[in-house]
Amino acid sequence: MALCAGVGAMALPSELIVHIFSFLSDRDKLRPRLCVLAQTAIGGGSTSDETPKLEFLMRKFGSFVRELQLKSHRWRAPRRPEQRPVVRQDGSASRPDSDPQLSERWRTPWPTYLDQVLCVFSSIKNNRNLQKLSLYGDTFILQQEGLLDSSNLHQIHQGDKKINEIQQLFMELLSNSRQLKWLSCSFMLGLVTPCSLACLSNPSAESLQHLSLLDHQPSHLTIGAGSPLQPALSGSDFSDLTSELCGLLASPRRTPLHRLSLLFCPPLHKSSFPNALQVRVSANLRVYIMALEVDSSELLRFLKPSLPLERLHLDSYSTLVTDATLELISQQYNKTLTHFLLLRDGHDFPDLNVNRNEDPLVLLAWRCTQLAVLVIHGYTVWSHNLVAISRLRGSSLRVLTVSEESIDFDPDQSVYEVSLGLGRVWHPCLDSSLVLSEPTQHFHRELHAFSMGM
């Protein structure tokens, strides 16, 4: 556990931090913003000695803190490309190895993790001053190894009991809250249930401006800024994107929805949410979509003209994005698309320009006049097409990130010409790991930036 307020504060003992806060007035004491990093070691040493420090800080500040961020991080060694799991047709992931010690390696740190989360919710359950609560659990490695199964909790001492207690404390916090404006819960294993929002108090339902409920199940949903829920939404199952839910979001009786962030993972449920959002109450509605390992045929079901798509991130390992999909994107979202990320973590680099007179990425840069961020890895990009993209968008293309291994250089083309087109010095990205960040971490970070952009 660490208090994240700069390097100096992180090095201070918890007792000294509390002593410093004791000099503040009562009014100033109500203003602290607390960021807690709960470190749960995986495959390494124990961090159970950090729990008392966490308990000390939460006991002192938990009952009145106005902003709280909890980041649960499981330390692990970097994954090698060959360890990446195979995604089955049903969307589940196979385990990358059959190490008999793997089960014990995962089972050991979970009691510490559960105790730390219990500590936090026990301290804030009666906090009526809380305005911003942001929770993030790093469960990506568990998802990749196919370990996110409720049956695994039976292998942990009192695992089921502690998870149930955490869920109850979370619902108690929601019912006691009075001025909650920001509620974000991303990938906290077993925390959010379909009944969680039923406990949200009416005052918080009216004050809430940002809601993010994400778990490890497919078809995740984030409701962005400017969407007071009211009790009518509290019974919805956020694992499914239903037309009823989208109709509720677009209801003229509610505050207009301004930001909607969606994370798609296979298998995708059949949904008519684009149709439900055709009649938009807010002309300012913008949508951010991140699609992980989604086949183009499935993706086309959701990419409707009625969806005011501003940011699109297509990330895959085995599936391919087709030139027809890029053509559709560039035609339908030419006035709204500002961010486009096309990433593929495979060994081959398919060429999207095969049997085409015009490169689909060049057409996208030409048609999408608002394009400001373009990131490409895992597909072949010819250097003359890269020059064309830089000239079409010029300095308005604030971010152009293309991995060096994705670029096929022609003898007559150079990085210098791309720099001239952009009006600044440009170089290809030499380290692909800088482009291929963990998807759940990236989505969590981007959806917050997307909503904060309001």
Secondary structure, 3 states (H helix, E strand, C coil): CCECCCHHHHCCCHHHHHHHHCCCCHHHHCCCEEEEEEEEECCCCCCHHHHHHHHHHHHHHCCCCCEEEEEEEEECCCCCHHHCCCECCCCCECCCCCCCCHHHHHHCCHHHHHHHHHHHHHHHCCCCCCCEEEEEECCHHHHHCCCCCHHHHHHCCCHHHHHHHHHHHHHHHHHHCCCCCEEEEECCCCCCCCCHHHHCCHHHHHHCCEEEEECCCCCEEEECCCCCCCHHHCCCCCCCCCHHHHHHHCCCCCCCCCEEEEEECCCCCCCCHHHHCCCCCCCCCEEEEEEECCCHHHHHHHCCCCCCEEEEEEEECCCCCCHHHHHHHHHHCCCCCCEEEEEECCCCCCECCCCCCCCHHHHHHHHCCCCCEEEEECCEEEHHHHHHHHHHHHHHCCEEEEEHHHEECCCCCCHHHHHHHHCCCCCCECCHHHCCCCHHHHHHHHHHHHHHCC
